[in-house]
Amino acid sequence: MKKVGVVRSYQLNESDMMTYRDASDDMMQFDAIGTHEVKLGSLGSFVHEHSEAGYQSILDQDYDVLDVPDPMYPWACWLVERHPKVVVTVWENLPWRMIGENWRRALEKATLIVVRSHMAQTAVMEMGLPKDKVQYVPAGVDMEMFKPEERLGYSTVGFPRRIVENTPIVIFPGRMVWEKGVYDLFFASLHQQWITYFIGDGPAKEPLETLCKLKGDVNVLFLGSVPHSKMEQWYFVADVVVYPSLPTPQWQEQFGISVIEAAASGCKIVLTHQSVFEEFANIIPNVFLCAPGDFVGLREAINKALKAPYQPLGYFKYDSKLVGERIRELYGSL
C-alpha cells in the first residue's frame, strides 16, 4: 500500500484536512501529520515535535510521498530537500511573493506542484515551471457535515443570539484583523435590520468591542474563537456569511475554505472583488460581490443578499469526495 503523509506541522487543522479526508482507499493511505492530532474520516495520523529531530521522525516513517504547504515555512523546504517525492501544495497567489530562494528551490525540486486556485496556478507558472508539473486541485469540504437541508430543522436553542422574531443573522468567521475587512463590516452593520456575529480572535477584536461600548446597545456581538466542529451550527442558522477582505500589496485572499463551507450549508455569501472570490462567484450560486474598503457598498450588498431568493446549490466541485478522487489519481501516479 502506498503511504502519503500530509505534513502541516503546527498549522495542521480540520478545514485543510477535509480536502484529504476521502482520498484514502485500499491501495493508498493518507496521514495527517502535525504537532497535534487531527482525526477525520479515513485519515491516519502522525504526531511529531517541532524540531529538526521531529521532522526527521517524519522521514523515518518511510512515506512514499510527502505533501507540504507553501515553502514560506523553513520546515517545508527542509523536507523537500530530503525526501525523494514531495508534493508542494500552493495557496499563495501573488507571484512576487515567490521570488525568494526558498520558494524557487522548493518549486524546482518538488515532484509535483498542486495549486488551490487558478490565480495561484497563474502565479506559479510565472516562475517558469514546466506546465505538466503544476496541477489545479481545489480544497474540499465534507458534504455530510455541511448541507443545506440541515438548516430546515436545526434548533437555535443555546445559541448566543438575541431573541428577536424574524431578525436575520449575519456572520463573519475569520481572523479579527484589519485586512479581513472587519472594521468595514462593523460600520456596515450598525443599526441595520440584522444581527452581526464576529466569530474569531485577533488584534481588531478589542478595539471593536470598545467601539460597541461607546456606541451603546448595537446589533453587533463578538463570540471569539469557535471550534471548527461547531461551525456547522453557525452556518445552519446564518442567513448571510460575509468576507469583506481588503487586498494589500503583500496579501490577498488565497482561497477561503470557510466560503465553500458556507456555500455547502446553504448560506448566501457576500465577498469583496478579488481574484479567488471572483472565481467563486462564477461557480457558486448565492454569491454577491462588492468593492473592498467601502462599508456603505458592503451594507448595500448584505441587504441585497438578504432580499434575494435562494438558488439551489446543484453540482459542487468542492465536495471532498470529488476532490479526494482527484488527489488519489494524481498522487497514485507519482
N, C-alpha and C positions, 0 to 999 in steps of 0.2 A: 504494500500500500504506500502511495506517495504521501509524504508529510509536508504540509505548508505551514510555516509559522508567520503569523501576522503580528509584527513587533510594533508596539506603540508606547512601550516603557511607561513613564508616569503620565502620558497622555491617553492611556487606554480608557475607553468609555463605551457604554452600551450603544449609543447612537451610531458611532462609527462601526462597531462590530455587527450591527444588524445587516450591513452590506454583505458580510461573510456568513451569516447565520445558516443560509440554505445552500452553501457551496459544497459541504461535505457529502460524500456518498460512499459506496462500498469500496471504491478504488482510490479515494483521496480524502485525507483528514486535514481539516483546518484548525489550528490552535490560536487562541487569543493570548498574546504574550505581553506581560507588563509587570509593573512593580506591585500590582494588586490583582485580585482575581475578578474576572467577569465571566459569569455563566449565562449562556444564551443558546437555546436550541441545541443543535448538534455540535457546536463549537467545543473543542477541547480547551485546556488552559495550562499555561506555564508561567510561574511567578519567578521573577529574578530581582536581584538587588541593582540599584542604580550606581554601578561602579564598573570598572573595566573587568573585574572578575565576574560580575553579574552578567555582563554582555558576552563574556567568554563562555559562561554556562549555557547560553543560548546556542552557541556554535557546537558545544559538546552534545547537544541533543540530536545532532545529525539530521536536521531538517533538509529535505530535498530542495526546497525553495523557501526563501525568506521574503516577506513583503514589509518594506519600511516606508515611512512617510517622507514628506519634503525634506531634502538634505540641508535644511536650516538647523537641524539638530546634529551636533557632532557625533552622537552615538549612532545615528543612521548612517553617516558617512563611514564610521568605523566598521560597521557590519558590511557595508557594500565592498569595502576593501578586502574583507577577509572571507566572505562566503562566495562560492563559485556561481550561484544562481540567485540573484536578488531582483525583485520587482520593486521599483520606486514608484509609489503612488503619489501623484502630484495634485495638490489643491490650489497652489499658488497660481495666479493668473496674470501677474504683471511681469513681463519679460525682463525689465531692468532689475528685478529682484533676483534674477537667476545668473547674473554675470560674475558672481564671486567664484573663487577657486573650488570651494566645497560643492557648489551646485554643478559646475561644469564637469568636475572629476566624477561625481556620483552619476550624473546622467550618461556620461560616456561609458562607465564601467557596468552600468545596470544591464541585466539581460533583457528586461522589458520595462517600459515606462507606461503606467496606467494613469490617465488623466480623468478627473472627475467632472470637468465641464469642457465645452467646446472652446471657451476662451482660454482655459488652461492648455488645451491642445495647441491652439494657435501660438501661445506664448512659448511653449516648449519647442515647437517647430522653428521658431525664430532663432533657436540656438544651433541650427544646422544639423540636427539629428536625422538619421535615416527614417523615412516615413513609416516603414514597416516595423520599426522599433517602438512606436507610440500607438497606444490603443485607448479609445474612449470607453469608459465604463462608469456610469453614474453611481452615486450612492443609492442604497436600497433601504426600504422600511418594511417592517413586519406588518403585513396587511391583516393578520389575525388580531393584532393589538389595536391598530388604528383603522377604523372602518366607520363609514357614515351611519350605518343602520343602528349602531350603538347609541347614537345621540337621541333616538326616539324615546327610549325608556330609561335614560340614565338619571339617577337621583342626584339632586344637588344638596341633600341633607349633609350638614357638616362642612360645607364649603364656606370660606370666609367672605361671603358676598352680602351686600345689603339686600334685605328682603323688600324689593320694590317690584310690584306686579308689572310684568312685560317690559322690564328695563333691559336693554341689550347689554351684552358683556363683550368687551374688547380686551384682548390680552397682548402683552409683549413678552415673549420668552427669550432671554438672552443676557449677555453681559451688560451691566449698567455702566456704560462708558459713552463719552460724547459721540464717537464715530458711529455708534449704533443708532444715533438719532433720538435718544431717549428724552432730551430736552424738547425737541420738536414735538414728540408725542405728548409730553406733559402739557404743553401750552395748547396743542390742538384739542386736547380732551377737556380742558377746563370749562365747566358749566354747560356741557353738552348733554344730550339725552341718554348717553350711555355711561357705564362704569368701566374705567380702565384699570386693569391689574398689571403691574410690572412684576414679572417673575424672573428673578436673578439677582446677583450681587455684583458690586463693583463700586468704584470711587464716585460715581454720579448718584448713587442711591441716597447718601446722607444729605447732600445739598438739596435734592428734590424733595425729600421728606421735610426739610426745613422750610422750603417754599410752601408746602402744603399747610404747615402750621401757621405761617404768616398770613396765608390767604383764608384761613378758617376752614369751614366744612366744605370740602370739594369732592368731586366724584372720581378720585384717584386713590388707589391703595397699592402698597408695596408689600410683597409677600416674601422677598428674599429667595434663596435657592429652594427649588422643589426637586426631589429625586426624579430621575428620568422615568422610572417605573410608575410614577404618579402623574406624569404629564398627560397621559391619555385622558384622564379625568377632566383636565382643564380644556383640552381640545374639544371634548364632547359637550361642554357647556358654553364654550365661546361662540359668539356669532361672527366675530371678525378677529383675525390674528394679524398684527401689524409688525413690519420690519422696516423702519424708516431710516435705514443706514445711510451714512454720509461718506462717499469715497474720499480718500486722502491721497497725496502723492505716493505714499508707500503702502496703501492698502485699499482694497475694495472687497465686497463680499465674494468669497471663493466658491461657495455652493449654497449652504443653508439647509441642513438636514431637517431642521425643525419646520421649514417651509413645506417640505413634502410630507412630513408627519401631519401637519395641519391640513394639507390638501386631502390626504388619505382619510382624515377624520371628518371630512365634510364641512370644513370651515371656509368662509370667504377670507381672502387674503389681500392685504394692501402692502405693496412693495414700492421702493423708490427705483427710478430709472438707473440701471447699471447693468453690465453685460450679462451676468449669470441670472439676474432677476428677470431680465427681458427674455432670456432663454426659457425660463419657467412660464412666463406669460404666453408664450407661443405654443405651449404644450398642455398646461394645466388650466382647467376652467376655473371660474370664480376668482380670478386674479385682477386686481385693479392697481394701476401704476400712477405714481405722481412724482413730481420733481423733488430731489433731495434738498434739504435745507429750507423748505417752505412749509411752515407749520399751518398756515391758512389753507394751502393746497392739500395738505395732509388731512386736515379736518374735513374738507370737501370730499376727498376720496373715501374716507371712512363712512361718511353719510351716504355716499353713492353706493358703497358696498352693502350697507345695512338695508337699503331700499331695493336693491336689485334682486330679481328672482334667482334662486339657487339652480345651478346646472349640474346634472348628474356627472359623476367622475368619469365613468367609462374605462377604456383601456388605460392602464397606469404603468408606464415604462420603468418606474422606480420601485415596483414590487420586488421585495428581496428574493422571491423565488425566481423571477426572471433574471435579476442581476446575478444571483448565485449560479444559474446555468451558464451565464457568460463567463464568469470568473473561473468556474470549473473547466470550461472549454479552453480558455487562454492558458491557465496555469498548468493544465494537464499536458499541453503541447510543449512545455519547456523541458 
